[in-house]
Amino acid sequence: MYEKIVVVKRKTRLEELIERFSTREQAKFYINHSGGNFEEYVQEHDAFMRSFDILRSTVDLGLKLHVIDREFLPTFLFSPTDVVIVFGQDGLVANTAKYIGEQPILGVNPDPTRYDGILVPILVQALKQCLEAVLAKKATCKAVTLAEVILNDEQKLLAFNDLFIGAKSHISARYRLRYEEKAEDQSSSGLIVSTGAGSTGWLSSLFNMASHVNRLVGAPDIHGVTLAWDSPDLMFVVREPFISKHSTANVGSGIIHSGQELILESLMPSEGTIFSDGIENDYLAFNSGSTATIRAAKQKAQLILPIHKNGTA
């Protein structure tokens, strides 16, 4: 039985500006005098808040309601009796999924004119029907494979879209990589390990970069590779590998198939880090003595599909 509805949102750009400049008037002065249009921030904020008001009235179904901001996700304790609604941009679903186990997520798009809605496909006007289906255990879920990294001290981190393994600042990350039957010491800007859901995100930017370099030298374009969201495979790419007396670059990318692992041993005395889905303040230290094992997680995210007018998902 569900006992509480937890709504996850993040500050609007206007709220972040006011937080930065202390007052709305100072934020307006700064944006307008910098050549921007403060009214765009206001309109975006107002549309978000109108949708949020609709959401609050929609979820009044006799359950407790708790609203949290994205910044508190790493420390918030979700309960198996929570119904989780993610209200905002697509990336907020990725930020949330790894913290809630296999509880269903209702991704609600507050502003379809501004947000793509790939991971937040439910319109606020259709939320009540979807929420009632979840409470009645009649909703249709889409399973999404997560990535998992485990350190040799048993610390663990999950990723909905991608893992970054590298250095905190713009210095080279040094590590020993083991993949399939190959092993080598590398120096690079770090690795991206992508799930199927993330293969159209950060990973795609690496393919775009490689394709432009190829065009520059007259080589064929590189077409990005995508995986299905429920694919048991992960994909990794080494960013800007450097060849030197102490580093090689024979392994620059690969598929981590179901049952396989990618193993990285840190050769960095300090500044090594592992984070997921762009949340840098929720990280694992990856310094000398740390070994990271990366694979597909057994846990999967469960995204609720929208209900169409004919009653189907």
C-alpha positions in Angstrom: 0.0 0.0 0.0 1.3 3.5 -0.9 1.3 6.0 2.0 3.0 9.1 0.6 3.4 11.0 -2.7 6.9 12.4 -3.1 7.3 15.1 -5.8 10.8 15.8 -7.0 11.4 19.2 -8.7 14.2 21.7 -9.2 14.4 25.4 -8.9 13.4 27.4 -12.0 16.0 29.5 -13.7 14.3 32.6 -12.2 14.5 31.1 -8.7 18.2 30.4 -9.3 18.8 33.9 -10.5 17.1 35.4 -7.4 19.1 33.1 -5.2 22.3 34.4 -6.9 21.5 38.1 -6.8 19.4 38.1 -3.6 16.4 40.0 -5.1 14.2 39.8 -8.2 15.0 43.4 -9.0 18.8 42.9 -8.9 18.4 39.8 -11.1 16.3 41.8 -13.6 18.8 44.6 -13.7 21.7 42.2 -14.3 20.0 40.2 -17.1 18.6 43.2 -19.0 21.8 45.2 -18.8 23.8 42.2 -20.0 21.7 42.1 -23.2 19.4 39.3 -22.1 15.6 39.3 -21.8 14.5 38.9 -18.1 10.9 38.5 -19.3 11.8 35.1 -20.8 12.8 33.8 -17.3 9.6 35.2 -15.8 7.4 33.6 -18.4 9.1 30.2 -18.0 8.8 30.4 -14.2 5.1 31.4 -14.4 4.3 28.5 -16.7 6.1 26.1 -14.4 4.2 27.4 -11.3 0.8 27.2 -13.0 1.5 23.6 -13.8 2.7 23.0 -10.3 -0.5 24.4 -8.9 -2.5 21.9 -11.0 -0.3 19.1 -9.9 -0.9 19.9 -6.2 -4.6 19.8 -6.6 -4.4 16.6 -8.7 -2.5 14.6 -6.2 -4.9 15.4 -3.4 -6.0 11.8 -3.1 -5.8 11.3 0.7 -2.1 10.5 0.8 0.6 12.6 2.5 2.5 14.9 0.1 6.2 15.7 0.3 7.9 18.0 -2.1 11.7 18.0 -2.4 14.2 19.8 -4.6 16.8 18.1 -6.7 19.7 19.2 -4.4 18.4 17.1 -1.6 18.1 13.8 -3.6 21.4 12.3 -2.4 20.3 12.6 1.3 16.6 12.0 1.1 15.4 8.6 2.3 12.7 7.2 0.0 10.4 4.6 1.4 9.0 1.6 -0.5 5.5 3.0 0.2 6.2 6.3 -1.7 4.8 7.1 -5.1 7.4 9.2 -6.8 6.5 12.0 -9.2 9.3 13.8 -11.1 8.1 17.2 -12.2 10.5 19.0 -14.6 13.0 18.4 -17.3 14.0 15.0 -18.6 17.3 15.1 -16.8 15.6 15.2 -13.4 14.3 11.6 -14.0 17.8 10.5 -14.5 18.9 12.3 -11.3 16.1 10.7 -9.3 15.9 7.1 -10.6 19.1 5.8 -9.0 17.9 6.7 -5.5 14.5 5.1 -5.3 15.0 1.4 -6.1 12.4 -0.2 -8.4 9.5 2.0 -7.4 7.5 3.4 -10.3 8.4 6.9 -11.5 5.7 9.2 -13.0 7.6 11.7 -15.2 5.4 14.8 -15.5 6.2 17.5 -18.1 5.3 20.9 -16.7 5.8 22.8 -19.9 5.7 20.9 -23.2 6.6 24.0 -25.2 10.0 24.1 -23.5 10.8 20.5 -22.4 11.3 17.6 -24.8 9.4 15.1 -22.5 11.2 12.0 -23.5 11.5 10.9 -19.9 8.7 13.1 -18.6 5.9 12.0 -21.1 2.9 12.6 -18.8 1.1 15.9 -19.2 0.0 17.5 -15.9 -3.7 17.3 -17.1 -3.3 13.5 -17.5 -1.5 12.9 -14.2 -4.6 12.0 -12.1 -5.5 9.1 -14.4 -1.9 7.8 -14.4 -1.6 8.2 -10.6 -4.8 6.3 -10.0 -3.6 3.5 -12.2 -0.4 3.3 -10.1 -2.3 3.2 -6.9 -4.5 0.5 -8.3 -1.4 -1.4 -9.5 -2.7 -1.2 -13.1 -0.2 1.1 -14.6 2.2 0.0 -17.4 5.9 0.4 -16.7 8.9 0.6 -19.0 12.0 -0.9 -17.5 15.3 1.0 -18.0 18.7 -0.6 -17.4 21.0 1.2 -14.9 24.7 1.1 -14.8 26.5 0.2 -11.6 30.0 0.9 -10.2 31.3 -0.9 -7.1 34.6 -0.1 -5.4 36.8 -2.6 -3.7 35.7 -1.1 -0.3 32.1 -1.9 -1.4 31.0 1.6 -2.0 28.4 1.7 -4.8 26.9 4.2 -7.2 24.1 3.7 -9.8 23.6 5.7 -13.0 20.5 6.1 -15.2 22.3 7.8 -18.1 26.0 7.6 -17.6 28.9 7.3 -15.2 32.0 9.6 -15.4 35.3 8.2 -14.1 38.2 10.5 -14.1 39.7 13.5 -12.3 37.9 16.4 -10.6 39.7 19.1 -12.4 41.2 19.6 -15.9 44.1 17.3 -15.3 44.7 13.9 -16.8 43.2 11.0 -15.1 45.6 8.0 -14.7 44.3 4.5 -14.2 44.8 0.9 -15.3 42.0 -0.4 -17.5 41.0 -4.1 -17.9 38.5 -5.0 -20.5 37.9 -8.5 -21.9 41.4 -9.9 -22.3 43.2 -6.5 -22.6 44.9 -4.5 -19.9 46.8 -1.2 -20.1 47.7 2.0 -18.3 45.9 5.0 -19.6 46.1 8.8 -19.3 43.0 10.6 -20.5 40.2 13.1 -19.7 38.3 10.2 -18.1 35.8 7.6 -19.3 32.1 7.8 -20.0 30.1 4.7 -19.4 26.6 4.9 -20.9 23.4 3.0 -20.5 20.8 2.7 -23.3 18.9 5.6 -22.0 22.0 7.7 -21.9 23.3 6.7 -25.3 21.6 9.7 -26.9 23.0 12.1 -24.3 26.6 12.7 -23.2 27.8 9.7 -25.2 26.3 11.1 -28.4 28.4 14.3 -28.0 31.5 12.2 -28.2 30.4 10.7 -31.5 29.6 14.2 -32.7 33.1 15.4 -31.8 34.8 12.4 -33.5 32.7 13.0 -36.6 33.8 16.6 -36.9 37.4 15.6 -36.6 36.9 13.0 -39.3 35.4 15.6 -41.6 38.4 17.9 -41.0 40.8 15.3 -42.2 38.6 14.0 -45.0 37.5 10.7 -43.3 34.0 9.4 -43.3 31.5 10.6 -40.7 31.0 8.6 -37.6 27.4 7.7 -36.9 26.5 7.4 -33.2 25.5 4.0 -31.8 22.4 3.8 -29.6 21.1 1.1 -27.3 17.6 0.2 -26.3 16.6 1.5 -22.9 16.2 -2.0 -21.6 19.3 -3.3 -23.2 21.5 -5.4 -20.8 24.6 -3.8 -22.4 26.5 -0.7 -21.6 28.9 1.3 -23.8 32.1 3.1 -22.7 34.3 5.6 -24.4 37.7 6.9 -23.3 37.9 10.7 -23.6 41.0 12.1 -25.3 43.4 9.3 -24.5 47.0 10.3 -24.5 49.9 8.1 -25.6 53.2 8.6 -23.7 56.0 6.6 -22.1 53.7 5.6 -19.3 50.3 5.3 -21.1 48.8 3.6 -24.2 45.5 3.9 -26.0 44.8 0.5 -27.5 41.3 0.4 -25.9 39.3 3.5 -26.6 35.8 2.2 -26.5 33.8 -1.0 -26.1 30.5 -2.7 -25.2 30.1 -4.2 -21.8 27.8 -7.1 -22.5 25.5 -8.7 -20.0 27.7 -10.6 -17.6 30.8 -8.7 -18.5 32.7 -6.1 -16.4 35.0 -3.1 -17.0 37.6 -2.8 -14.3 39.6 0.4 -13.6 42.3 0.7 -11.0 43.1 4.3 -10.0 46.7 5.5 -10.4 45.9 9.0 -9.0 47.1 9.9 -5.5 44.3 12.5 -5.3 41.5 14.2 -7.2 40.1 11.0 -8.7 36.3 10.9 -8.8 33.3 8.9 -10.0 29.9 10.5 -10.4 26.7 9.7 -12.3 24.1 11.7 -14.3 25.9 15.0 -13.9 25.5 15.2 -10.1 29.1 16.0 -9.2 28.5 16.5 -5.5 27.3 12.9 -5.0 30.5 11.1 -5.9 32.9 8.3 -5.0 36.5 9.2 -4.4 38.7 7.3 -6.9 42.2 7.6 -5.7 45.3 5.2 -5.6 44.2 2.0 -3.9 40.7 2.1 -5.4 39.5 -0.4 -8.0 36.2 0.2 -9.7 34.1 -2.6 -11.2 31.5 -1.4 -13.7 28.6 -3.4 -15.1 24.9 -3.4 -15.7 22.9 -3.3 -12.5 20.4 -5.8 -11.5 18.1 -3.0 -10.4 16.1 -1.3 -13.1 14.3 1.9 -13.2 10.5 1.7 -13.8 9.0 4.5 -15.8 5.2 4.8 -15.9 3.9 5.2 -19.4 1.2 7.8 -20.2 -2.4 6.6 -20.7 -3.9 7.5 -24.0 -7.5 8.5 -24.5 -8.5 4.9 -25.4 -7.2 3.8 -22.0 -4.0 2.1 -23.3 -0.4 2.9 -22.3 
